[in-house]
């Protein structure tokens, strides 16, 4: 549906016809995974969103991100339902939807957002960025969700997220599970991180704690990389590149000041770099291509002699003589 000339109109048409929609996620290859959901799984949350944000037909919404993102498509569909106008400039806006990285850059560049209520999603919003925005006169709301679960939690930054209305949450072995009317029906095809149990609780594998009613997210562990709002399953990237690599290949996330993380590929045979880079350009979506390449002779292992991805990520973030950054 996101490939339609007017995805918003396509969604509204499906809503009128009572048909489900298939929304492509930020998959790791050209055949990106599609999430299938009822249109009501979005529309049923609209009253809560409008009330929380104070949106009505007089509102004007700035959406600088691509509508190919489900986050932005949701915002555009909600605006259409509300009767709000989509505007091309923040100077004309009453509301805006940005990722944390986009908000940080907007503050750095003195984009005129004073008086605008900015909804931030796609990654965790640090308290420091929230405070900078508020000091600049920006209203800030922050939510956590996913293409599969839709809304799960709402607050003003990563430190005060509570369950969104009509959402029940459980934490099982530090993995967050949610049950709500907003959850998708599943994938159009095999694979993916989405799971649902017999009681209707679902998860995409995000790690979390519940502390005094607040949801404390800690990402999806070392198996996932969140970069500029896109979630990358490292196993998918490794699967795509391993056929052209000699030696071992490991994909991890390393910190980035604007994007949160970037995808990094580690090779034990540096001679594989040209072939791996060419294959990444050929088969991987832009958001999932490794931005940094490293060579190590020996990969860090756990006591059980399993690959220690956490230790490897730390090693790349602060390289030693055992790690060589490839050009």
C-alpha positions as CSV (number, residue, x, y, z in Angstrom):
1,X,0.0,0.0,0.0
2,X,2.9,2.4,0.7
3,X,3.8,2.1,-2.9
4,X,0.5,3.6,-4.0
5,X,0.5,7.0,-5.7
6,X,-1.5,8.3,-2.6
7,X,-1.0,5.9,0.3
8,X,-3.4,7.9,2.5
9,X,-6.2,7.6,-0.1
10,X,-5.4,3.9,-0.4
11,X,-5.8,3.5,3.3
12,X,-9.1,5.4,3.4
13,X,-10.4,3.3,0.5
14,X,-9.5,0.1,2.4
15,X,-11.3,1.5,5.5
16,X,-14.4,2.2,3.5
17,X,-14.4,-1.3,2.0
18,X,-13.6,-3.0,5.2
19,X,-10.3,-4.5,3.8
20,X,-7.1,-5.1,5.7
21,X,-3.9,-3.3,4.5
22,X,-0.4,-4.6,4.1
23,X,2.3,-2.1,5.1
24,X,5.9,-2.6,4.1
25,X,8.4,-2.4,7.0
26,X,12.0,-1.3,6.8
27,X,13.1,-4.8,5.7
28,X,16.7,-5.8,5.2
29,X,16.4,-6.7,1.5
30,X,14.6,-5.6,-1.6
31,X,11.7,-7.9,-0.7
32,X,10.8,-6.0,2.5
33,X,8.4,-7.7,4.9
34,X,4.8,-6.5,5.0
35,X,2.7,-6.1,8.1
36,X,-1.0,-7.0,7.7
37,X,-3.4,-5.1,9.8
38,X,-7.1,-4.0,9.9
39,X,-7.6,-0.3,9.3
40,X,-9.6,-0.2,12.6
41,X,-6.3,-1.2,14.4
42,X,-5.2,2.4,13.5
43,X,-8.4,4.3,13.4
44,X,-9.5,3.1,16.9
45,X,-6.5,5.0,18.4
46,X,-7.4,8.3,16.6
47,X,-9.6,9.7,19.4
48,X,-6.9,9.3,22.0
49,X,-4.3,10.9,19.7
50,X,-6.5,13.9,18.9
51,X,-7.4,14.4,22.5
52,X,-3.9,14.2,23.7
53,X,-2.5,16.5,21.1
54,X,-5.4,18.9,21.0
55,X,-5.8,18.3,17.2
56,X,-8.9,19.4,15.3
57,X,-9.8,20.6,11.8
58,X,-7.9,23.9,12.5
59,X,-4.6,22.0,13.1
60,X,-1.8,22.2,10.6
61,X,0.7,19.3,10.5
62,X,4.3,19.3,9.2
63,X,5.6,15.8,8.1
64,X,9.1,16.2,6.8
65,X,9.8,12.5,6.8
66,X,8.9,10.1,4.0
67,X,5.3,8.6,3.9
68,X,7.0,5.3,3.1
69,X,7.6,5.1,6.9
70,X,4.6,3.7,8.7
71,X,5.1,6.3,11.4
72,X,4.6,9.1,8.9
73,X,1.8,7.4,7.1
74,X,-0.1,7.0,10.4
75,X,0.4,10.7,11.1
76,X,-0.9,11.6,7.6
77,X,-3.9,9.3,7.8
78,X,-4.7,10.7,11.3
79,X,-4.5,14.2,10.0
80,X,-6.9,13.4,7.1
81,X,-9.4,11.8,9.5
82,X,-9.1,14.8,11.8
83,X,-9.6,17.3,9.0
84,X,-6.2,18.9,9.7
85,X,-4.1,20.4,6.9
86,X,-0.7,18.9,6.0
87,X,1.8,21.9,5.5
88,X,5.2,22.0,3.9
89,X,6.9,24.3,6.4
90,X,7.3,24.3,10.2
91,X,6.5,28.0,10.2
92,X,3.0,27.1,9.2
93,X,2.5,24.2,11.5
94,X,0.8,23.7,14.8
95,X,2.0,20.1,15.0
96,X,4.9,18.0,13.6
97,X,6.1,14.4,13.6
98,X,9.9,13.8,13.8
99,X,12.3,11.1,14.9
100,X,14.6,12.0,17.8
101,X,17.5,12.5,15.4
102,X,15.4,14.9,13.2
103,X,14.4,16.9,16.3
104,X,18.0,17.1,17.4
105,X,19.1,18.4,14.0
106,X,16.2,20.8,13.9
107,X,17.3,22.3,17.2
108,X,20.9,22.5,16.1
109,X,19.8,24.3,12.9
110,X,17.4,26.7,14.7
111,X,14.4,25.5,12.7
112,X,11.5,27.6,13.9
113,X,9.5,25.1,16.1
114,X,8.6,27.4,19.0
115,X,4.8,26.9,19.6
116,X,4.7,23.7,17.6
117,X,3.7,20.4,19.3
118,X,6.2,17.8,18.1
119,X,5.4,14.1,18.3
120,X,8.6,12.2,18.5
121,X,8.9,8.4,17.6
122,X,11.0,5.9,15.8
123,X,13.6,5.6,18.5
124,X,14.0,6.5,22.2
125,X,13.9,10.3,22.9
126,X,16.7,11.2,25.3
127,X,15.7,13.5,28.2
128,X,18.5,15.9,27.1
129,X,16.9,16.4,23.7
130,X,13.5,16.8,25.2
131,X,14.8,19.4,27.6
132,X,16.4,21.4,24.8
133,X,13.2,21.4,22.8
134,X,11.1,22.5,25.8
135,X,13.6,25.3,26.5
136,X,13.1,26.4,22.8
137,X,9.4,26.7,23.3
138,X,8.5,23.4,21.7
139,X,5.7,21.1,23.0
140,X,6.9,17.5,23.0
141,X,5.1,14.2,23.1
142,X,6.9,10.9,22.7
143,X,5.6,7.4,22.0
144,X,6.9,3.9,21.7
145,X,5.5,1.5,19.3
146,X,6.3,-0.5,16.2
147,X,4.9,-1.3,12.7
148,X,3.6,-4.5,14.2
149,X,2.3,-3.3,17.6
150,X,1.3,0.2,16.7
151,X,1.0,2.3,19.9
152,X,2.3,0.8,23.1
153,X,3.4,3.6,25.4
154,X,3.2,7.4,25.6
155,X,5.0,10.2,27.5
156,X,7.2,13.1,26.9
157,X,10.6,11.4,26.7
158,X,12.2,7.9,27.2
159,X,12.1,8.3,31.0
160,X,8.3,8.7,31.5
161,X,6.6,6.3,29.1
162,X,3.4,4.8,30.4
163,X,1.0,2.3,28.6
164,X,-1.1,4.0,25.9
165,X,-4.9,3.9,26.5
166,X,-6.4,0.4,26.0
167,X,-2.9,-1.2,26.1
168,X,-2.0,-3.9,28.6
169,X,1.7,-4.6,29.0
170,X,3.7,-7.5,30.6
171,X,7.4,-7.9,30.9
172,X,8.6,-11.6,30.6
173,X,12.2,-12.3,31.1
174,X,12.9,-8.6,30.3
175,X,11.0,-8.8,27.0
176,X,8.0,-6.5,26.6
177,X,4.6,-8.0,25.6
178,X,1.5,-5.9,24.8
179,X,-2.2,-6.6,24.3
180,X,-4.4,-4.0,22.6
181,X,-6.8,-3.3,19.8
182,X,-4.0,-1.8,17.8
183,X,-1.9,-4.9,17.1
184,X,-1.4,-6.2,13.6
185,X,-2.7,-9.6,12.3
186,X,0.8,-10.8,11.3
187,X,3.2,-10.8,8.4
188,X,2.5,-11.4,4.7
189,X,5.0,-14.2,4.6
190,X,7.3,-16.0,6.9
191,X,10.0,-14.7,9.3
192,X,10.1,-11.5,11.3
193,X,10.3,-10.7,15.0
194,X,6.5,-10.5,15.7
195,X,5.1,-13.1,18.0
196,X,1.7,-13.5,19.6
197,X,0.6,-15.9,22.4
198,X,-2.7,-17.6,22.9
199,X,-3.9,-14.8,25.3
200,X,-3.5,-12.2,22.6
201,X,-0.3,-10.6,24.0
202,X,2.3,-9.8,21.3
203,X,6.0,-8.8,21.1
204,X,8.7,-7.8,18.7
205,X,11.4,-8.6,21.1
206,X,12.1,-5.2,22.7
207,X,13.8,-5.4,26.0
208,X,12.2,-3.5,28.9
209,X,11.6,-3.2,32.6
210,X,8.4,-2.0,34.4
211,X,9.4,0.5,37.1
212,X,6.6,2.1,39.2
213,X,4.3,1.9,36.2
214,X,6.8,3.3,33.7
215,X,8.2,1.3,30.8
216,X,12.0,1.5,30.7
217,X,13.0,0.4,27.2
218,X,16.5,-0.9,26.5
219,X,16.2,-1.7,22.8
220,X,16.1,-5.2,21.2
221,X,19.4,-6.4,22.5
222,X,22.4,-7.1,20.3
223,X,20.2,-8.9,17.7
224,X,18.8,-5.6,16.5
225,X,20.1,-2.2,15.5
226,X,18.0,0.9,15.6
227,X,19.3,3.5,13.1
228,X,17.4,6.7,12.3
229,X,14.1,5.0,13.2
230,X,14.7,1.9,11.2
231,X,15.0,-1.5,13.0
232,X,17.6,-3.8,11.5
233,X,17.7,-7.5,12.3
234,X,21.4,-8.3,12.1
235,X,20.7,-11.9,11.2
236,X,19.0,-10.7,8.0
237,X,22.0,-8.6,7.0
238,X,24.5,-11.4,7.8
239,X,22.4,-13.9,5.8
240,X,22.5,-11.6,2.8
241,X,26.2,-11.0,2.9
242,X,27.7,-14.3,4.0
243,X,27.6,-16.0,0.6
244,X,30.2,-13.6,-0.8
245,X,32.5,-13.6,2.3
246,X,35.4,-15.8,3.2
247,X,36.1,-16.2,6.9
248,X,33.5,-15.0,9.4
249,X,31.1,-12.0,9.2
250,X,29.3,-10.4,12.1
251,X,26.9,-7.5,12.0
252,X,26.4,-5.3,15.1
253,X,25.4,-1.7,15.9
254,X,27.8,1.0,17.0
255,X,26.8,4.3,18.5
256,X,26.2,7.4,16.3
257,X,25.6,10.9,17.6
258,X,22.7,11.7,15.3
259,X,21.3,8.3,14.1
260,X,21.4,6.5,17.5
261,X,23.3,3.6,15.9
262,X,24.7,2.7,12.6
263,X,25.1,-0.8,11.1
264,X,28.7,-2.1,11.3
265,X,30.1,-5.3,9.6
266,X,33.0,-7.1,11.1
267,X,35.1,-9.3,8.8
268,X,37.8,-11.8,9.9
269,X,39.2,-11.8,6.3
270,X,39.6,-8.3,5.1
271,X,40.0,-9.4,1.5
272,X,36.3,-10.0,1.4
273,X,35.5,-6.3,1.8
274,X,35.0,-5.4,-1.9
275,X,32.7,-8.3,-2.6
276,X,30.7,-7.7,0.7
277,X,30.3,-4.0,-0.1
278,X,29.1,-4.7,-3.6
279,X,26.6,-7.3,-2.4
280,X,25.3,-4.9,0.3
281,X,24.6,-2.3,-2.4
282,X,22.9,-4.9,-4.6
283,X,20.6,-6.6,-2.1
284,X,20.2,-4.5,1.0
285,X,17.8,-1.5,1.6
286,X,19.7,1.7,2.2
287,X,19.0,1.8,5.9
288,X,20.4,-1.7,6.4
289,X,23.7,-1.4,4.5
290,X,26.7,-1.4,6.8
291,X,28.1,2.1,7.2
292,X,31.3,1.0,8.9
293,X,33.5,-2.0,8.2
294,X,36.0,-3.5,10.5
295,X,38.6,-6.3,10.5
296,X,39.4,-8.4,13.6
297,X,41.4,-11.6,13.7
298,X,39.6,-13.1,16.7
299,X,36.0,-12.5,17.6
300,X,35.1,-12.1,21.3
301,X,33.4,-15.2,22.8
302,X,31.4,-15.8,25.9
303,X,32.4,-18.4,28.5
304,X,30.1,-20.8,26.7
305,X,32.1,-20.1,23.5
306,X,29.3,-18.3,21.8
307,X,29.8,-15.1,20.0
308,X,29.6,-12.1,22.4
309,X,27.9,-9.4,20.3
310,X,27.8,-7.0,23.2
311,X,31.5,-7.2,23.8
312,X,32.1,-6.8,20.1
313,X,29.9,-3.7,19.9
314,X,31.9,-2.2,22.8
315,X,35.2,-3.1,21.1
316,X,34.1,-1.3,17.9
317,X,32.9,1.8,19.8
318,X,36.4,2.1,21.4
319,X,38.8,0.3,19.0
320,X,42.0,-1.2,20.3
321,X,45.0,-2.4,18.4
322,X,43.1,-5.7,17.8
323,X,40.5,-3.8,15.6
324,X,41.2,-2.3,12.3
325,X,38.7,0.2,10.6
326,X,38.5,-0.7,6.9
327,X,38.4,2.2,4.4
